[in-house]
Amino acid sequence: MQSTRRPDGRRRGAAPVARGGAGAGRGRPARPAGRTAGDPERRQRWLIVLAALVVTLFVGRLVDVQVIQGPALASTAQQARLATQVTQAHRGDILDVEGRVLATSVDRYRIVANQVNIQGFRGNGRHDADGEPVQDGALGIAQLLAPVLGESRATLGARLNGEDQYVVLAADVVPEVQRAVSALGLYGYVFSYLTSERTYPAGTVAGPLLGHVNSEQSGVGGLEASFDDVLSGTDGTLTYERGRDGARIPTSELESVPAEPGGDVQLTLDSDVQWKAEELLDEAVADTGSAYGIAIVQDLRTGDVVSMADSGDVDPNGTSGDVADGSRAVNVVFEPGSTGKVISMAAALEGGYWEPTDEFEVPDTYTVDGETFRDSHPHAVERWTLAGILAQSSNTGTVMMGQEIPFAVRYDYLRKFGFGQRTALGLPGESAGLLPDEDIDEIENRTPYTVLFGQGVAVSAMQATQVFSTIANDGVRMPANIVAGTRAASGEFVPRERAEGAQVVSPQTAQDVLTMMEAVTEEDGTGTAAQVPGYRVAGKTGTAQMFEGGGTTYVASFIGVAPADDPRYTVSVFLKSPRSSIYGGVVAAPVFSELMGYVLRADGVPPSEEPADLFPLTW
């Protein structure tokens, strides 16, 4: 019989389900009231809740990414696209006293390739300079770039292959070539960066004095190093965004800090005098067989160095180590020899121990405190005045008069005249020279006397020169100076601060010593070859010892001032290891004569009018 459903949901004719009792555990459990299987409203509610949860998660993540982390993520992404390019500051010029350029910088470029990007280069129907289709990759770049850089395609193509993102193809490229490279439109593959090249228009003139710069345009040696802070300026920066290929996005400039150019340094040096001094030195070195020569010209009234010359063709346009070594005029030291006797004479007169006309009987050999001293040449006992002792450059006579001066006084005057201390030039590598200990007289007997005639001490050529400048400047020691001032990029000139001079000896003592030195260049002196036609000259010859490599050699010198009646310039000449003669009056004095004459004439200094009124040399 077929069953039918009743209003209560049961089939007609079916047995009722037992509730409770033993049969209650069999069959399906009863459904709660109001809920039926497969209720669509229930499923819909669950789906809405689930969807709401998903949306909430996405919204939360979106808020986290865009609001909370958004600025940081955007900054990180932008930083990944940013590139900063350094804009090199223009290095200032070095000028001589007349404004002539001795060192300057010119714009140059560095051509760089990105090998990684070049792998994706496509010729796209382009043709090279010969009309041939441009290939893809490195070969195509080489086709276009090789003629501009002056290289073969094969060589350049090999250099363009690789995995580096920064490969220098050419350095120190002139602007014309850089413009031709840019015209190829190889953006993202080939880049150019502005650099600079240091040039020295005067060539070898003042080479060791100027120094040079390294690949980073920083000063190495000489004035380039000592005034690097003034010359170098401050580099600028350019920050921009770049695409995936490394090329700059045209409208992406974010920040630009312009470079601040360096200032100019104007010297007291006269390049014409410098050139003449170097020429004369080179000739003298060749004629005498000397190892090298040094010459200095100083304006004794101000302390300004007009010339500081070294022999030899040292060109700062190259990178020779000789350039970085600096000038021998301040870096090399030697015994001053007989030029040091000028200090002894000044101490004797200033302290009132002797007068220029005091009389001595001078043998060629003299012994004191168990130490024996000799003159350079054997001679009979001579009847010389103090002035005659200096004119004849007698070691024995100098010891005879100097033994009356306490050693502490002798030492004090060596210091007052600048021995044992660097000059005010401030050049790199400058030596302070060597002085014996202050109590050397308590230790041994010889050195306290040898310092009287320029042995037992060591000085630079500049230190020795300043002694004569001091005497000729009424006894006032002016600090040596080689820089007139600096000029900022704005054009403002700032003179260099100058220290005041120091009175070393009285004007009267200075004048008496100057008159004594004038006799050195007269007929009976050792420096007659130093005479300058038309001008009175005062000076001193020297044959100095120099210790080198465990041995001894000689430095022949002459230092003098002119005009002696109205002193303007001091000129010193030093020749190391001359073969023709070791005496300064023979090899150095003639060079002095030519150089001093050139300086006086170039400056228009009037000739001397009054003849010399000298002290008697004999009695």
Secondary structure as UniProt FT lines:
FT   TURN            7..8
FT   TURN            12..13
FT   HELIX           22..25
FT   TURN            33..34
FT   TURN            37..38
FT   HELIX           40..63
FT   HELIX           64..68
FT   HELIX           70..81
FT   STRAND          82..87
FT   STRAND          94..95
FT   TURN            97..98
FT   STRAND          101..113
FT   HELIX           115..118
FT   TURN            119..120
FT   TURN            124..125
FT   TURN            129..130
FT   HELIX           137..149
FT   HELIX           153..160
FT   STRAND          167..173
FT   HELIX           175..183
FT   TURN            184..185
FT   TURN            187..189
FT   STRAND          190..199
FT   TURN            201..206
FT   HELIX           207..210
FT   STRAND          212..213
FT   TURN            215..216
FT   STRAND          219..220
FT   HELIX           222..226
FT   HELIX           228..231
FT   STRAND          236..242
FT   TURN            244..245
FT   TURN            250..251
FT   STRAND          255..257
FT   STRAND          264..267
FT   HELIX           271..288
FT   STRAND          292..299
FT   TURN            300..302
FT   STRAND          304..310
FT   TURN            316..317
FT   HELIX           321..324
FT   HELIX           328..331
FT   STRAND          333..334
FT   HELIX           337..340
FT   HELIX           341..350
FT   TURN            351..352
FT   TURN            356..357
FT   STRAND          359..362
FT   STRAND          365..368
FT   TURN            369..370
FT   STRAND          371..374
FT   STRAND          382..385
FT   HELIX           386..391
FT   TURN            392..393
FT   HELIX           395..402
FT   TURN            403..404
FT   HELIX           407..416
FT   TURN            417..420
FT   TURN            424..425
FT   TURN            428..429
FT   TURN            438..439
FT   HELIX           440..442
FT   HELIX           447..450
FT   HELIX           451..453
FT   STRAND          458..460
FT   HELIX           461..472
FT   TURN            473..475
FT   STRAND          476..477
FT   STRAND          483..487
FT   TURN            489..490
FT   STRAND          493..495
FT   STRAND          502..503
FT   HELIX           507..518
FT   HELIX           519..521
FT   TURN            523..524
FT   HELIX           528..530
FT   TURN            533..534
FT   STRAND          538..548
FT   TURN            549..550
FT   STRAND          551..562
FT   TURN            564..565
FT   STRAND          569..576
FT   HELIX           584..587
FT   HELIX           589..602
FT   TURN            603..604
//
